[in-house]
Amino acid sequence: MQTRQSSLSVAITLALVSLNTVAQQKSDAVENKDKTIMPTLEVIQVLGSANSVILEHTGSVVVVERKQIEKIQPLSTEDILRRIPGINTKSEEETAIVANFGIRGLSASESKSLMLEDGVPVAPGLFIGNDRYYNPRIQRIERVEVLKGSSSLRYGPSTIGGVVNYQTKTPDDGAMLTGRVGSFNMQEVSLEAGGKNTSGDAFAGIVATHASSDGFMDKGYEMTDVMAKAGVILSNDQKLGIKISRYENDADISYRGMLKDDYLAGENYNPGADDKYLTDRTAFDINHEITLSNQATLKTLVYWSEVTRDYWRYNVDTDASNEAGRWVFTDSLTGNNRTFDRVGIETRLTLDHKFLGMPANSEFGVRYMQEEANDTRIRAVRSADRTGVNDRHRIDSADSYAAHGQTRIELSERFAVTPGLRVESYEQTRVILTDNNSTAKTSNTELLPGVGATYNLNQSAQLYGGVYRAFSPATNGVALDGLTDQELEGENSTNYEFGLRSNQGALSYEVAAFAMNFSNQVVTGNSDPTLSQSNGGKTEHRGMEFMLGYKLGSGFSIDSNATWVPISEFKSGENLGNRLPYTPKIIANLSFNYQHEGISTALTAHHQGEQFGDATNIEVIPTDAAGGIWGGLIPAYTLLDLTAQYSLANNIRLFGAVKNITDKRYITGLRQGIYVGPERSFEMGVSYKF
């Protein structure tokens, strides 16, 4: 741990030095001095009544603001995502250390959706490996933005399901200290502190969190997350923003789930108590914006990150495990340890102009990104304390280029059309150092056209729709399997969407229908347990999303949404006619809210329909300790949560929650055993603003 602590100290020192330097910069310009300068996903906004806002969206958009996040009192980002229509989550433990979510009938084990933080890709391996190994901490998040439909062509890769952007906090003047305690010995403290210079043209702030817990089923963790931000207005037409962050988390989680008999008996022990999942991430973003004219703006974003994931797992004695009805571990230990490095630069030019005499807005962008993963496999024994022989050492890398252009054309005051095109080109390389530096390469280029449209029925209602081509790249382990170019294109899908949304006084609603046709989908959970991924062939996805909100009066309101995906199935291959894993037909959320003066309460219900654990669609969960990917039919469940908060004074907020009120015992996933959802838990906390 000494090296990790030193890295954290260096990161914090660099952050504070950078903040101090930027905050001392002066500028003659003071206009717009209160605006946040950090990178944002600017296309995503709360749907309003003004035409200028409505016409920007050709697909479904959901935004969860800070006040809504505080009402939910989440422990993880997935506590927010599971309440958004179209999204299915598959939690492995209560704080979602790894990301597990799917959008619109896509498996929650492989989201095929792009995850961003302040517009920057944060999934460790978009082209080269698993993208689940890092998930932003909810304590640093100000706003969650989900974009689905043809507008996602502005981003890439892996936008088949859509785009999730986590916008981070920018601390106000002063400081706020928040503490929270809860079940399983959960303890959390967060600090938000910031300020501006006297002229108001520069700001700096920091958000820091330390949390620990014994964890449900003894899946404990100790987490530290520090993020520093600063910005300066350089002149009337130039801004500069910077963000530095450092994250560390040591967790007692494993691929091992509970065996069936113990699950049915109500046991709550950690099936892999000695396994360790150790992650850290250091990242640096710089964002520059220059106004070229009243009609043209150029934004440039430079980013770098390094994610380290060490996963130490003990081997099991299968025969002894079968006899005992629970995992029996040997003294043999394997460390699957990886480091992911990424550097990228992206620039976007936006233009307000005329097209054949009609108002138009265009955006053109280019991106270069380089990724590299250093993958080692360490064979050790229990007494060696995570040291041993590296018997497999490989380097996966990818260079990728992307360009996009789109133009929104207002054909009339009510009708707008947005055609666009994205190009993604990339080269992947795998080098196995423990096999005489054996090397393999492959490359691919994807053309992704699309068009979206909006039509305003009146000032408060709008029709929207679109069709676009989307893709997700086959990662190095699949594209270069066996050190042979498999000549795989990316996973390609043609997506369709049509919807209606409205906001009329006390009533707001949205209905959207969608369809996705995969020419080839790579899936986890093939019937061959020796394969972690394989070609699933053609798949089809059909469904609808519903949202309804209504203010009842006297402080009472309801918010509800539902996702219906009747079709999410294989159309070719050995699993023809089967449903994709982790794609329930029904997901629904209902929240009954009350707010009066300083009091706010919410009773929420989350329902998740039954779903299969693998592509073979076996229904009976196995009882033995066989290896590989497990399957079975996961039963439906409904969870109830109660949250409340009270503003004791302008600077003091009290809050508390009871989660899983009915103490429902349920299954969240299957992977070498049964993953159990958290039992009833209690939390309480206080925020004090200085």
PAMARPA-569336 format. One line per 4 residues: number of its first residue (from 1); their letters; for each residue x, y, z of C-alpha. Coordinates in Angstrom, 3 decimals. Layout:
N
NUM	A	X/Y/Z; ...
***
This chain:
690
1	MQTR	0.000/0.000/0.000; 2.970/2.343/0.426; 3.316/2.929/-3.342; -0.407/3.592/-3.681
5	QSSL	-0.353/6.100/-0.817; 2.645/7.869/-2.334; 0.866/8.127/-5.682; -2.138/9.645/-3.973
9	SVAI	0.023/12.226/-2.196; 1.735/13.204/-5.447; -1.598/13.531/-7.238; -3.046/15.775/-4.522
13	TLAL	0.093/17.923/-4.487; 0.027/18.352/-8.270; -3.664/19.204/-8.129; -3.205/21.893/-5.496
17	VSLN	-0.210/23.413/-7.291; -2.140/23.529/-10.573; -5.171/25.069/-8.873; -3.086/27.730/-7.226
21	TVAQ	-1.372/28.594/-10.516; -4.601/28.896/-12.476; -6.461/30.790/-9.766; -3.766/33.485/-9.716
25	QKSD	-4.135/34.242/-13.433; -5.783/37.579/-14.239; -7.931/38.701/-17.112; -9.316/41.992/-18.347
29	AVEN	-12.589/40.292/-19.230; -15.237/39.727/-16.602; -18.284/38.850/-18.667; -19.497/35.265/-18.264
33	KDKT	-17.281/34.972/-15.215; -19.834/32.853/-13.335; -20.004/30.182/-16.010; -18.466/26.764/-15.432
37	IMPT	-15.504/26.298/-17.744; -15.029/22.578/-17.413; -15.904/20.285/-20.332; -19.543/19.263/-20.594
41	LEVI	-21.638/17.214/-22.940; -23.263/20.340/-24.296; -25.898/18.668/-26.454; -27.659/17.215/-23.431
45	QVLG	-30.009/19.646/-21.708; -33.211/19.417/-19.735; -36.089/19.495/-22.196; -37.704/22.915/-22.041
49	SANS	-40.573/24.713/-23.758; -38.456/26.978/-25.952; -38.109/25.833/-29.562; -34.400/26.638/-29.551
53	VILE	-33.899/23.986/-26.850; -36.349/21.358/-28.101; -34.950/21.369/-31.636; -31.516/20.338/-30.403
57	HTGS	-32.680/16.821/-29.500; -33.406/14.153/-32.081; -33.474/11.337/-29.548; -34.567/10.503/-26.033
61	VVVV	-32.783/12.539/-23.348; -32.867/12.110/-19.572; -31.088/14.433/-17.151; -30.859/13.848/-13.395
65	ERKQ	-29.859/17.021/-11.558; -28.108/17.333/-8.214; -31.304/17.892/-6.220; -32.740/14.667/-7.637
69	IEKI	-29.513/12.813/-6.863; -29.591/14.043/-3.264; -33.211/12.892/-2.947; -32.244/9.356/-4.027
73	QPLS	-29.233/9.274/-1.648; -27.340/6.834/-3.869; -24.337/4.750/-2.919; -23.326/4.380/-6.582
77	TEDI	-23.971/5.717/-10.072; -26.033/2.615/-10.792; -28.487/3.633/-8.069; -29.263/6.525/-10.437
81	LRRI	-29.144/4.579/-13.711; -31.633/1.898/-12.622; -34.254/4.630/-12.206; -33.849/5.851/-15.807
85	PGIN	-36.094/4.334/-18.497; -34.352/1.980/-20.896; -31.530/1.036/-18.506; -31.035/-2.309/-16.774
89	TKSE	-28.370/-2.713/-14.080; -26.721/-5.891/-12.752; -25.119/-5.015/-9.442; -22.346/-7.176/-8.025
93	EETA	-22.146/-5.268/-4.724; -23.853/-2.182/-3.312; -21.376/0.492/-4.489; -20.970/-0.660/-8.130
97	IVAN	-17.162/-0.651/-8.154; -17.381/-2.064/-11.677; -19.916/-0.883/-14.259; -22.760/-3.262/-15.157
101	FGIR	-25.592/-1.698/-17.127; -27.328/-2.258/-20.442; -29.549/0.064/-22.474; -32.611/-0.889/-24.522
105	GLSA	-32.352/-4.655/-24.437; -28.554/-4.849/-24.504; -27.048/-7.185/-21.928; -26.075/-5.539/-18.664
109	SESK	-22.858/-7.592/-18.860; -21.773/-5.819/-22.067; -23.382/-2.380/-22.186; -22.160/-1.378/-25.697
113	SLML	-22.845/2.160/-24.544; -20.332/4.955/-24.119; -19.569/6.114/-20.573; -18.131/9.615/-20.217
117	EDGV	-17.168/11.949/-17.395; -17.325/15.613/-18.363; -17.308/14.482/-21.987; -14.142/12.354/-21.546
121	PVAP	-14.183/8.539/-22.069; -13.585/6.851/-18.706; -14.123/3.147/-19.425; -10.568/1.713/-19.296
125	GLFI	-10.459/-0.240/-22.572; -12.771/0.920/-25.347; -10.802/-0.849/-28.095; -8.355/-3.040/-26.202
129	GNDR	-10.191/-4.742/-23.362; -12.871/-4.847/-20.726; -14.625/-1.509/-20.236; -16.129/-2.411/-16.845
133	YYNP	-13.104/-1.979/-14.602; -13.689/1.655/-13.606; -16.917/3.323/-12.585; -17.015/7.006/-11.466
137	RIQR	-17.844/7.583/-7.806; -21.263/9.101/-7.203; -19.865/11.493/-4.552; -18.175/13.600/-7.246
141	IERV	-21.202/13.683/-9.602; -23.324/16.812/-10.058; -25.542/15.600/-12.875; -26.224/12.422/-14.851
145	EVLK	-27.042/12.764/-18.550; -28.301/9.921/-20.738; -28.606/10.399/-24.483; -30.184/7.811/-26.770
149	GSSS	-30.983/7.938/-30.462; -29.370/9.505/-33.522; -27.753/12.395/-31.601; -25.226/9.908/-30.231
153	LRYG	-23.366/9.993/-33.580; -21.497/12.962/-32.135; -19.717/10.550/-29.797; -17.967/7.232/-30.045
157	PSTI	-17.134/4.451/-30.084; -19.645/1.995/-28.572; -22.792/4.138/-28.735; -25.217/1.402/-29.841
161	GGVV	-27.275/1.761/-26.673; -26.479/5.419/-26.158; -24.261/7.737/-24.145; -24.055/8.173/-20.370
165	NYQT	-22.223/11.295/-19.253; -21.408/11.982/-15.607; -20.947/15.706/-15.076; -18.776/16.388/-12.055
169	KTPD	-19.278/18.961/-9.338; -17.775/22.424/-9.477; -17.661/23.604/-5.844; -19.178/26.987/-4.994
173	DGAM	-17.470/29.623/-2.893; -16.801/28.260/0.558; -16.765/24.692/1.779; -19.259/21.940/2.514
177	LTGR	-18.581/18.918/4.684; -20.840/15.863/4.414; -20.809/12.789/6.600; -22.823/9.596/6.238
181	VGSF	-23.012/6.358/8.232; -25.056/3.267/7.664; -25.535/-0.474/7.854; -22.571/-2.834/7.419
185	NMQE	-20.408/-0.293/9.297; -20.512/2.102/6.341; -18.688/5.378/7.029; -18.250/8.190/4.531
189	VSLE	-16.974/11.756/4.679; -16.819/14.196/1.747; -15.441/17.696/1.374; -16.357/20.193/-1.334
193	AGGK	-14.380/23.434/-1.264; -13.905/26.167/-3.831; -13.547/29.842/-4.542; -13.034/32.573/-7.140
197	NTSG	-10.503/35.363/-7.374; -11.543/38.951/-6.646; -12.241/39.790/-10.298; -14.318/36.647/-10.718
201	DAFA	-12.552/35.403/-13.826; -10.846/32.382/-12.254; -12.018/29.625/-9.932; -10.600/26.581/-8.208
205	GIVA	-12.182/23.790/-6.232; -11.720/20.335/-4.813; -14.051/17.406/-4.076; -12.637/14.679/-1.834
209	THAS	-14.274/11.570/-0.384; -13.114/8.776/1.872; -15.459/5.860/2.504; -15.220/2.410/4.003
213	SDGF	-17.601/-0.412/4.805; -17.616/-4.011/5.931; -20.087/-4.489/3.089; -23.163/-6.641/2.695
217	MDKG	-22.009/-10.286/2.809; -18.653/-8.971/4.074; -17.810/-7.537/0.655; -15.927/-4.703/2.274
221	YEMT	-14.098/-1.804/0.685; -11.950/1.218/1.494; -12.160/4.017/-1.061; -10.519/7.415/-1.513
225	DVMA	-11.492/9.747/-4.351; -9.986/13.213/-4.880; -10.845/15.570/-7.740; -9.509/19.091/-8.236
229	KAGV	-10.832/21.545/-10.841; -9.881/25.023/-11.934; -10.736/27.429/-14.729; -9.817/30.851/-16.004
233	ILSN	-11.217/33.314/-18.531; -8.128/34.222/-20.544; -9.782/36.955/-22.607; -13.159/38.038/-23.938
237	DQKL	-13.243/35.009/-26.222; -11.058/32.347/-24.578; -11.523/30.033/-21.597; -9.353/27.309/-20.114
241	GIKI	-10.334/24.528/-17.714; -8.332/21.826/-15.951; -9.261/18.785/-13.878; -6.990/16.381/-11.982
245	SRYE	-8.267/13.323/-10.133; -7.021/10.355/-8.154; -9.072/7.332/-7.077; -8.164/4.261/-5.018
249	NDAD	-10.348/1.377/-3.902; -9.431/-1.875/-2.178; -12.405/-4.246/-2.207; -13.189/-7.763/-1.024
253	ISYR	-15.101/-8.841/-4.118; -14.737/-11.828/-6.405; -16.105/-13.587/-9.470; -17.413/-16.228/-7.071
257	GMLK	-21.084/-16.201/-6.203; -22.875/-18.235/-3.575; -23.753/-21.847/-4.377; -27.441/-22.559/-4.730
261	DDYL	-28.143/-24.553/-1.574; -26.567/-21.901/0.645; -28.496/-19.169/-1.149; -31.779/-21.003/-0.561
265	AGEN	-30.802/-21.495/3.084; -30.497/-17.712/3.521; -26.718/-17.599/4.045; -24.991/-14.185/3.787
269	YNPG	-21.255/-14.925/3.817; -18.721/-13.712/1.233; -18.161/-16.660/-1.170; -14.637/-15.438/-2.001
273	ADDK	-13.615/-13.661/1.186; -9.858/-13.864/0.524; -10.060/-12.609/-3.072; -9.048/-8.977/-3.565
277	YLTD	-10.031/-6.436/-6.214; -7.602/-3.502/-6.090; -8.139/-0.505/-8.376; -6.766/2.978/-8.774
281	RTAF	-7.089/5.684/-11.410; -5.187/8.895/-12.066; -6.519/11.286/-14.698; -5.846/14.712/-16.155
285	DINH	-8.123/16.742/-18.482; -7.603/20.138/-20.122; -10.418/21.930/-21.908; -9.984/25.041/-24.086
289	EITL	-12.707/27.094/-25.744; -12.252/29.977/-28.161; -14.975/32.062/-29.772; -13.842/32.688/-33.333
293	SNQA	-16.804/34.915/-34.208; -20.425/35.435/-33.280; -21.200/32.356/-35.375; -18.224/30.063/-34.678
297	TLKT	-16.785/28.400/-31.576; -13.878/25.947/-31.335; -13.554/23.618/-28.343; -10.545/21.377/-27.731
301	LVYW	-10.227/18.675/-25.097; -6.991/16.879/-24.154; -7.104/13.973/-21.716; -4.881/11.328/-20.136
305	SEVT	-5.669/8.556/-17.672; -4.123/5.481/-16.122; -6.217/2.742/-14.513; -4.634/-0.095/-12.551
309	RDYW	-6.679/-3.170/-11.711; -5.127/-5.994/-9.711; -7.452/-8.942/-9.228; -6.150/-11.645/-6.878
313	RYNV	-8.254/-14.829/-6.841; -7.690/-18.166/-5.147; -8.212/-21.384/-7.083; -10.917/-23.786/-5.978
317	DTDA	-11.115/-27.535/-5.426; -14.215/-28.358/-7.477; -14.838/-31.834/-6.017; -14.451/-30.593/-2.460
321	SNEA	-16.711/-27.628/-3.240; -19.434/-29.920/-4.554; -19.231/-32.028/-1.419; -19.259/-29.003/0.907
325	GRWV	-21.955/-27.045/-0.967; -19.744/-23.958/-0.948; -16.449/-22.960/-2.501; -13.410/-24.694/-1.047
329	FTDS	-10.267/-22.775/-1.916; -6.736/-24.072/-2.366; -3.507/-22.279/-1.528; -2.894/-21.455/-5.194
333	LTGN	-3.391/-17.778/-6.011; -3.622/-16.044/-9.393; -3.219/-12.318/-9.933; -4.836/-11.082/-13.145
337	NRTF	-3.284/-7.620/-13.053; -3.727/-4.966/-15.713; -2.790/-1.347/-16.256; -4.687/0.721/-18.836
341	DRVG	-3.200/3.936/-20.231; -5.091/6.345/-22.478; -4.248/9.663/-24.099; -6.526/11.546/-26.448
345	IETR	-7.296/14.867/-28.060; -10.623/15.963/-29.479; -11.703/19.224/-31.083; -15.155/20.427/-32.164
349	LTLD	-16.104/23.389/-34.342; -19.692/24.657/-34.082; -21.164/27.061/-36.644; -24.410/29.020/-36.778
353	HKFL	-25.181/29.687/-40.428; -27.736/29.514/-43.221; -28.430/26.485/-45.393; -30.346/27.328/-48.564
357	GMPA	-31.669/30.354/-46.726; -32.805/28.349/-43.663; -31.333/28.667/-40.150; -28.799/25.924/-39.471
361	NSEF	-26.289/24.848/-36.878; -23.378/22.557/-37.728; -20.745/20.745/-35.740; -17.571/19.168/-37.096
365	GVRY	-15.174/17.237/-34.920; -12.060/15.058/-35.007; -10.507/12.800/-32.351; -7.269/10.891/-31.907
369	MQEE	-6.895/8.391/-29.069; -4.217/5.913/-28.060; -4.815/3.083/-25.586; -2.463/0.509/-24.101
373	ANDT	-3.014/-2.315/-21.606; -0.179/-4.035/-19.755; -1.632/-7.442/-18.842; 0.184/-9.796/-16.465
377	RIRA	-0.815/-13.074/-14.843; 1.006/-13.833/-11.605; 1.006/-17.369/-10.220; 1.494/-17.358/-6.456
381	VRSA	0.613/-19.249/-3.291; -1.097/-18.120/-0.115; 2.136/-17.796/1.849; 3.813/-15.659/-0.858
385	DRTG	1.611/-12.607/-0.209; 0.743/-11.832/-3.859; 4.185/-12.371/-5.339; 5.133/-15.050/-7.828
389	VNDR	5.900/-15.986/-11.406; 4.523/-13.977/-14.307; 3.576/-16.762/-16.712; 1.612/-14.615/-19.180
393	HRID	2.617/-11.087/-20.067; 1.027/-9.303/-22.992; 0.619/-5.776/-24.275; -2.588/-4.771/-26.035
397	SADS	-2.731/-1.412/-27.795; -4.904/0.516/-30.206; -4.590/3.743/-32.174; -7.925/5.209/-33.228
401	YAAH	-9.076/8.146/-35.305; -12.583/9.525/-35.574; -14.321/12.342/-37.415; -17.917/13.451/-37.419
405	GQTR	-20.128/16.130/-38.894; -23.775/16.979/-38.483; -26.051/19.875/-39.414; -29.363/20.786/-37.828
409	IELS	-31.511/22.520/-40.419; -34.685/24.347/-39.375; -36.961/23.730/-42.343; -39.694/25.713/-40.591
413	ERFA	-40.430/27.117/-37.148; -41.693/23.674/-36.151; -39.714/21.186/-38.199; -35.970/20.481/-38.082
417	VTPG	-33.836/17.772/-39.676; -30.347/16.734/-38.535; -28.304/14.570/-40.923; -24.871/13.402/-39.774
421	LRVE	-21.954/11.092/-40.457; -19.305/9.580/-38.204; -16.156/7.727/-39.243; -14.200/5.513/-36.825
425	SYEQ	-10.876/4.003/-37.910; -8.587/1.998/-35.653; -5.644/-0.403/-35.553; -5.200/-2.972/-32.791
429	TRVI	-1.984/-4.743/-31.792; -1.259/-7.604/-29.408; 2.274/-8.532/-28.287; 2.877/-11.556/-26.026
433	LTDN	6.150/-10.916/-24.220; 6.232/-14.391/-22.668; 6.049/-15.944/-26.145; 9.129/-14.388/-27.768
437	NSTA	7.300/-11.099/-28.403; 4.853/-12.766/-30.796; 2.775/-10.058/-32.453; -0.503/-9.740/-34.316
441	KTSN	-2.313/-6.723/-35.775; -5.676/-5.897/-37.271; -7.423/-2.738/-38.452; -10.916/-1.624/-39.314
445	TELL	-12.833/1.443/-40.495; -16.539/2.058/-39.893; -18.818/4.560/-41.683; -21.782/5.493/-39.504
449	PGVG	-24.461/7.656/-41.160; -27.626/8.863/-39.480; -30.470/11.343/-39.614; -32.829/12.657/-36.955
453	ATYN	-35.808/14.975/-36.998; -38.059/16.895/-34.609; -41.513/18.399/-35.119; -43.079/20.734/-32.571
457	LNQS	-46.787/20.060/-32.271; -47.109/23.156/-30.075; -45.075/25.068/-27.510; -45.072/22.136/-25.082
461	AQLY	-45.200/18.945/-27.184; -42.791/17.518/-29.734; -42.446/14.509/-31.999; -38.926/13.209/-32.609
465	GGVY	-37.265/10.312/-34.341; -34.272/9.079/-36.231; -32.338/6.256/-37.818; -28.593/5.742/-37.537
469	RAFS	-25.828/3.200/-37.839; -23.919/2.372/-34.653; -21.043/0.077/-33.771; -18.978/-1.310/-30.931
473	PATN	-15.431/-2.536/-31.679; -14.363/-6.121/-31.096; -11.616/-5.848/-28.479; -8.092/-7.202/-28.938
477	GVAL	-8.788/-10.499/-27.199; -11.557/-11.269/-29.699; -10.232/-9.600/-32.856; -6.750/-11.141/-32.395
481	DGLT	-7.733/-14.420/-30.750; -4.911/-16.964/-31.028; -2.616/-14.215/-32.350; -4.521/-14.410/-35.625
485	DQEL	-6.366/-11.595/-37.315; -9.972/-12.798/-37.106; -10.901/-10.169/-39.712; -13.795/-9.023/-37.584
489	EGEN	-15.705/-5.862/-38.228; -17.141/-4.147/-35.207; -20.528/-5.068/-33.855; -22.840/-3.195/-36.211
493	STNY	-26.416/-2.200/-35.538; -29.016/-0.178/-37.402; -31.083/1.704/-34.831; -34.511/3.309/-35.149
497	EFGL	-36.390/5.537/-32.717; -39.681/7.463/-32.697; -41.120/9.374/-29.751; -43.436/12.001/-28.316
501	RSNQ	-42.624/14.217/-25.355; -44.538/16.954/-23.606; -44.352/19.216/-20.583; -47.641/20.976/-19.814
505	GALS	-47.887/22.564/-16.402; -48.335/19.863/-13.766; -48.110/17.039/-16.336; -45.041/15.811/-18.197
509	YEVA	-44.729/12.643/-20.215; -42.691/10.901/-22.893; -43.267/7.787/-24.988; -40.556/6.334/-27.240
513	AFAM	-40.449/3.248/-29.450; -37.108/1.814/-30.537; -35.632/-0.963/-32.649; -32.058/-2.217/-33.018
517	NFSN	-30.917/-4.741/-35.619; -27.447/-6.250/-35.066; -25.665/-7.806/-38.012; -23.410/-9.526/-35.450
521	QVVT	-23.301/-9.242/-31.685; -20.505/-10.519/-29.465; -21.901/-11.906/-26.218; -20.661/-13.267/-22.913
525	GNSD	-22.128/-16.476/-21.610; -21.911/-18.727/-24.665; -22.773/-22.358/-24.088; -19.076/-23.223/-24.387
529	PTLS	-17.753/-22.364/-20.898; -14.163/-22.110/-22.163; -15.063/-18.963/-24.107; -15.481/-15.640/-22.355
533	QSNG	-16.861/-14.027/-25.528; -18.071/-15.297/-28.875; -19.952/-14.260/-31.969; -23.643/-14.341/-31.181
537	GKTE	-24.777/-13.658/-34.735; -27.737/-11.501/-35.694; -29.914/-10.132/-32.911; -33.043/-7.997/-32.810
541	HRGM	-34.264/-5.639/-30.111; -37.729/-4.040/-29.989; -39.295/-2.079/-27.194; -40.860/1.033/-25.758
545	EFML	-40.094/3.474/-22.969; -42.653/5.427/-20.951; -42.244/8.367/-18.568; -44.951/10.167/-16.619
549	GYKL	-44.696/12.880/-13.991; -47.568/14.687/-12.301; -47.746/17.328/-9.569; -50.717/16.419/-7.391
553	GSGF	-50.656/19.652/-5.403; -50.037/20.536/-1.754; -46.432/19.390/-2.145; -47.262/15.896/-3.426
557	SIDS	-46.103/14.525/-6.789; -45.477/11.265/-8.601; -42.729/10.284/-11.035; -42.867/7.035/-12.959
561	NATW	-41.292/5.267/-15.894; -41.318/1.850/-17.472; -39.348/-0.033/-20.103; -40.926/-2.810/-22.149
565	VPIS	-38.619/-4.929/-24.311; -40.699/-7.836/-25.678; -38.031/-8.753/-28.245; -34.335/-9.094/-27.471
569	EFKS	-33.294/-12.314/-29.156; -30.780/-14.117/-31.326; -31.803/-14.387/-34.977; -29.035/-16.772/-36.046
573	GENL	-26.426/-19.163/-34.666; -26.623/-21.847/-32.012; -28.809/-19.680/-29.753; -31.396/-18.929/-32.460
577	GNRL	-34.641/-17.758/-30.868; -33.134/-17.400/-27.387; -33.363/-14.204/-25.411; -30.185/-12.255/-24.717
581	PYTP	-28.898/-12.566/-21.140; -29.636/-9.810/-18.623; -32.453/-8.252/-20.650; -35.711/-8.337/-18.646
585	KIIA	-38.898/-7.686/-20.566; -40.206/-5.266/-17.947; -38.437/-2.679/-15.792; -40.491/-0.091/-13.915
589	NLSF	-40.000/2.694/-11.369; -42.526/4.626/-9.300; -41.801/7.438/-6.858; -44.335/9.106/-4.558
593	NYQH	-42.878/12.415/-3.365; -43.689/15.075/-0.801; -41.954/18.412/-0.428; -42.876/21.296/1.860
597	EGIS	-40.538/24.065/2.910; -37.421/22.309/4.241; -38.819/18.766/4.238; -38.518/16.367/1.301
601	TALT	-39.466/12.678/1.313; -39.837/9.972/-1.331; -41.162/6.429/-1.324; -39.834/4.632/-4.405
605	AHHQ	-40.478/1.251/-5.956; -38.198/-0.461/-8.472; -39.387/-3.557/-10.323; -37.157/-5.735/-12.463
609	GEQF	-38.639/-8.597/-14.463; -37.172/-12.070/-14.784; -34.106/-12.494/-16.987; -31.743/-15.201/-18.154
613	GDAT	-28.205/-15.470/-16.855; -26.662/-16.662/-20.130; -27.345/-17.027/-23.844; -28.388/-20.702/-23.670
617	NIEV	-31.530/-19.725/-21.694; -31.376/-22.649/-19.312; -33.973/-22.087/-16.597; -32.677/-24.098/-13.636
621	IPTD	-29.735/-22.595/-11.786; -27.077/-25.342/-11.361; -26.338/-26.620/-7.877; -22.793/-27.858/-8.443
625	AAGG	-19.519/-25.945/-8.475; -18.819/-26.246/-12.192; -16.549/-23.567/-13.629; -17.218/-21.153/-16.459
629	IWGG	-20.193/-18.888/-16.976; -23.283/-19.884/-15.027; -26.830/-19.674/-16.318; -30.389/-19.958/-15.118
633	LIPA	-33.555/-17.904/-14.922; -33.250/-15.021/-12.461; -36.644/-14.358/-10.814; -38.348/-10.965/-10.935
637	YTLL	-38.204/-8.754/-7.854; -39.529/-5.432/-6.505; -37.651/-3.192/-4.069; -39.029/-0.381/-1.890
641	DLTA	-36.899/2.505/-0.584; -37.801/5.404/1.700; -35.652/8.546/1.747; -36.046/11.844/3.589
645	QYSL	-34.118/15.060/4.049; -34.622/18.186/6.102; -32.981/21.607/5.847; -32.385/22.460/9.470
649	ANNI	-30.927/25.819/8.418; -29.654/27.421/5.224; -26.322/25.692/5.704; -27.332/22.431/7.407
653	RLFG	-29.071/19.494/5.713; -30.028/16.272/7.483; -30.858/13.157/5.472; -31.586/9.492/5.943
657	AVKN	-32.850/6.399/4.137; -34.252/2.929/4.609; -33.443/0.811/1.568; -35.085/-2.495/0.672
661	ITDK	-37.754/-1.815/3.280; -39.338/-5.267/2.987; -35.953/-7.006/3.330; -36.493/-8.734/-0.017
665	RYIT	-33.989/-11.500/-0.789; -33.232/-11.505/-4.487; -30.673/-12.454/-7.117; -28.845/-9.712/-9.023
669	GLRQ	-26.680/-11.912/-11.252; -25.094/-15.294/-11.938; -21.375/-15.757/-12.414; -19.760/-18.868/-11.015
673	GIYV	-22.527/-18.774/-8.449; -25.344/-16.519/-7.280; -24.909/-12.812/-6.609; -27.295/-11.741/-3.844
677	GPER	-28.863/-8.280/-3.604; -28.319/-6.262/-0.396; -30.690/-6.850/2.513; -32.567/-4.061/4.290
681	SFEM	-30.185/-1.267/5.258; -30.276/2.085/7.053; -28.331/5.276/6.364; -28.200/8.750/7.874
685	GVSY	-26.050/11.805/7.307; -25.556/15.527/7.582; -24.158/18.255/5.323; -22.755/21.474/6.779
689	KF	-21.832/24.417/4.557; -19.266/26.875/5.874
***
